[in-house]
Amino acid sequence: MGHHHHHRHGSDDGDSSLAELLDLDGEVLTDYWADALDWVRQAADGGPRQRIVDLGAGTGTGTLRLADRFAEAEVVAVDSSPDMLDRIRAKALAQGLAGRVRTVQADLDQPWPDLGTVDVTWASLSLHHLTGPDRVLRDLHAATRPGGLVAVTEFDGRPRFLTDAVGDGFEERLLGLLHEHDAERLPELGTDWPARLTAAGFTLVDVRPFVIDLAPAPPSTGRYADLWLRRLGERLSDQLTPADAATLAGLLDPDGPSSLLRRDDLHVRGTRTVTLAHRP
Ligand SMILES: C[S@@+](CC[C@H](N)C(=O)[O-])C[C@H]1O[C@@H](n2cnc3c(N)ncnc32)[C@H](O)[C@@H]1O
């Protein structure tokens, strides 16, 4: 259980650099997280909200914020990685939320875990990792109480940090390579989630893009960009031109003049789109 031989990157147990990246995402994009979850909380007004599920919860940025917003509810964090779930339990304990936050280790590509009846589900950047998201959405639909909600959030393109002047369009080229790499590794990335939710039996409520455009960038952005480009560089190193490899090495050299950790020209851009649907 919980071993992903087909996942060569990203979701393996004990991937501590992914955990750190997810925590930085919660920090740097804190306003997006607050806005998106406030919106979901409002949409749940008047509906059932006893059990909230964070599907593919990662380090729990969503889980803990959901527990804040849904004051009476039990929040269930589901992930295949025991390490991620350990982190969530530690945070819940530290924030006095351990009594209402439960973790369930489950590989969502395996049969649906018994979570009980679900009222509100939040799935952030997780469904695109699954080989069978349609089956998972049908099972989620069956587990959702009538009147319950599901919110799927995914990025429209990866986050960007650099200006075009850096390495003469370096980031654009790197993201182009990543796009090709993702096409085989994560075939569900960028799929039509509203259509997939509808096909699973949900009724669409709304689709809302949250535009991220942070300049000056928040204080943790340098560390976020550094970790992100480090991970990307590991994946794509054999495809970089010598000039781009040199640009990347400069950005990642903590002592060098162009270090991401010390630049003052970082500009965080991106869009996350939340698809909200309900079970009538
Ligand atoms: C990109 S992270 C997103 C984490 C979190 N939702 C967030 O937005 O910060 C994707 C998460 O999905 C989990 N995941 C990937 N494949 C999974 C699977 N088959 N079953 C359960 N969880 C999975 C990974 O362990 C990881 O924690």
The ligand as an ORCA input file, in Angstrom:
! r2SCAN-3c Opt
* xyz 0 1
  C       1.026     18.688     -5.874
  S       0.604     17.915     -4.365
  C      -0.749     18.958     -3.803
  C      -0.921     18.948     -2.310
  C      -1.968     19.885     -1.727
  N      -3.315     19.530     -2.150
  C      -1.692     21.329     -2.089
  O      -2.351     21.862     -2.985
  O      -0.798     21.930     -1.469
  C      -0.185     16.408     -4.815
  C      -0.464     15.475     -3.659
  O      -1.241     14.366     -4.150
  C      -0.767     13.184     -3.558
  N      -1.055     12.060     -4.461
  C      -0.518     11.823     -5.676
  N      -1.008     10.686     -6.189
  C      -1.879     10.198     -5.270
  C      -2.686      9.025     -5.208
  N      -2.694      8.143     -6.198
  N      -3.451      8.834     -4.122
  C      -3.444      9.711     -3.103
  N      -2.707     10.840     -3.107
  C      -1.914     11.067     -4.173
  C       0.722     13.419     -3.368
  O       1.253     12.574     -2.343
  C       0.763     14.895     -3.004
  O       0.718     15.074     -1.612
*
